[in-house]
Amino acid sequence: MKWTQEEITLLSPVLERFEIDLKPLDGKSILVLCSSGGDVAFWLARRMKKGKVIGVELDPQLLERARQQVNEQGLERIVEFHQAEKTRSPFPDSTFDALVSEFVVFPTPAPTEIGQPEMARVLKSGGLMALTDVIVVKPLPQDVRTELRNIGLDYLCEATQDDFLRWMEEAGLVETEVADLTPVVRRVWERRRQSVSKAEEPKGFTYLLDDPNFGLGSAIFYIYVRGKKP
């Protein structure tokens, strides 16, 4: 799912949640997992006078695009981008003050398969892990999945909120919390639906916004998950 600039503005409460939880940003070392085109890394870096933001991304084209923008944005003192590995982080233990992974506003087409224990490994004691994701909590018929993909919802993590809490706790994190971002994102989907004429409206909007079994808030949720390394 690629959002328009106007839609990204409407999704700003998602990014603001990161800023609130990561404050104070100055002086921190932050790893952005699945950094896509670098938008989240740059967003964080513009709010810092010192520190380091490192993005890792699997997709080589997105990685190259992000690297090219570092100098253009004048953020070479703070931002770096590295090639991601599929199942592990290419950094030593206890390297970062925070790790963020942002799938809601700036999703990557090539997410890693790095689990919470590996994420926690590179966090310093007291470090924060903050993740967003799009989850489906029960099976969706194939025709529903197809219609959702047709409107741009092509990524869904098959898991529940409780699964994410359990994964965080199994990784040794404390003060874990899941927040439901679905109401914020619903407004953006409703806005997108309004831009399409009723006669041409794809069926995916009906499933996502109206269906009591398969829609937002019943089967599909946008979530924010956080926890701290002791």
Secondary structure, 3 states (H helix, E strand, C coil): CCCCHHHHHHCHHHHHHHHHHHCCCCCCEEEEECCCCCHHHHHHHCCCCCCEEEEEECCHHHHHHHHHHHHHCCCCCCEEEEECCCCCCCCCCCCEEEEEECCCCCCCCCCCCCCHHHHHHCEEEEEEEEEEEEEECCCCCHHHHHHHHHCCCCCCEECCHHHHHHHHHHCCCEEEEEEECHHHHHHHHHHHHHCCCHHHCCHHHHHHHHCCCCCECCCEEEEEEEEECC
